[in-house]
Amino acid sequence: MSDVEVEVVRVFTCGGAGGNPCPVVADAGTLDAGAMQDIARRYRHESGFVLPPEDDTHDLRFRFFVPNHEMEMCAHATIGTLWVLARRGRLASAPVRIATVSGTVTGFVQAHDDGSWRVEITQPTGRVVPLASERVDTVCAALGISRDALADLPVHNAATSRVKTLIPIRWPEGLHALAPDPAAVEAACRAIGSTGLYPYAVLDGPGRTFEARQFPRSSGYPEDAATGIAAAALAFGLLHDGTVEPDDRRILIHQGRAMGHLSEISVRIGFAGDRALGCLLGGEVAPEDERGSANEGSFK
């Protein structure tokens, strides 16, 4: 196999720091699924791969892998990959129509005056389903907390792309103190039909600012510094509960503070009258110093 360049970026940075690392392969046409997963295993992060479109209704096709499996959709990898393509002058059209396993995603790339770019992507209207009481007990046990740690809001399974479990924690300090066992998280997620536990707390209700953490079901690592589709699901959960007003003002979700990688994710819900149509999910991206070549070891 010829050399394959892997560029690592940090997605959903906050003040130019933090964010979630994302390896990107901008030319993945020579890679099969096994090679893509090997790259994700090597870098230990969700990874994005750019492929030619298979039809004339899309501009690009993306695939996504974590160390343990392929994902149908990864929001932060989509944003990071679009940012890499924009920096390389590879985006000929705006908006960009992207084919993913979960369906079509539209990307919007806006240039800043300093030559950098801000990226937003579409997500469909969220589905929000409150958990039954016994399922809430399962979630609390997995997190190692009692019900007293919960805020007076429902626990939901919610999704725009993949199901995440939204768990309202009474205080940010309680959120930061969580230290669940990954095996318990995986067992709970499988029992309740979720791909990750997403506990959150309100930082500034009127300012629509929240703090969250993501404990994935089986991605190959215990916690995620920024999870775009979980943040999108949270926005619709907040709307469902009346925690945010039904308008298109930006909702900000901070994530990764407990990991030392503070991230900031922006969600804007769109409406037709009183009906939510979907959302725009976005954030800032920064280059990582690390670059690599996938032509060594298992990548041959």
Stockholm file with secondary structure:
# STOCKHOLM 1.0

chainA/1-300         MSDVEVEVVRVFTCGGAGGNPCPVVADAGTLDAGAMQDIARRYRHESGFVLPPEDDTHDLRFRFFVPNHEMEMCAHATIGTLWVLARRGRLASAPVRIATVSGTVTGFVQAHDDGSWRVEITQPTGRVVPLASERVDTVCAALGISRDALADLPVHNAATSRVKTLIPIRWPEGLHALAPDPAAVEAACRAIGSTGLYPYAVLDGPGRTFEARQFPRSSGYPEDAATGIAAAALAFGLLHDGTVEPDDRRILIHQGRAMGHLSEISVRIGFAGDRALGCLLGGEVAPEDERGSANEGSFK
#=GR chainA/1-300 SS CCCCEEEEEEEEEBTTBCCEEEEEESCCTTCCHHHHHHHHHHHTSCEEEEECCSSTTCSEEEEEEETTEEESCCHHHHHHHHHHHHHTTCCCSSSEEEEETTEEEEEEEEECTTSCEEEEEEEECCEEEECCHHHHHHHHHHHTCCGGGBCSSCCEEEESSSCEEEEEBSCHHHHHTCCCCHHHHHHHHHHHTCSEEEEEEEEETTTTEEEECBEESSSSSSCBSCCHHHHHHHHHHHHHHTSSCSSCCCEEEEECGGGTCCEEEEEEEEEETTEEEEEEEEEEEEEEEEEEESCSGGGC
#=GC SS_cons         CCCCEEEEEEEEEBTTBCCEEEEEESCCTTCCHHHHHHHHHHHTSCEEEEECCSSTTCSEEEEEEETTEEESCCHHHHHHHHHHHHHTTCCCSSSEEEEETTEEEEEEEEECTTSCEEEEEEEECCEEEECCHHHHHHHHHHHTCCGGGBCSSCCEEEESSSCEEEEEBSCHHHHHTCCCCHHHHHHHHHHHTCSEEEEEEEEETTTTEEEECBEESSSSSSCBSCCHHHHHHHHHHHHHHTSSCSSCCCEEEEECGGGTCCEEEEEEEEEETTEEEEEEEEEEEEEEEEEEESCSGGGC
//
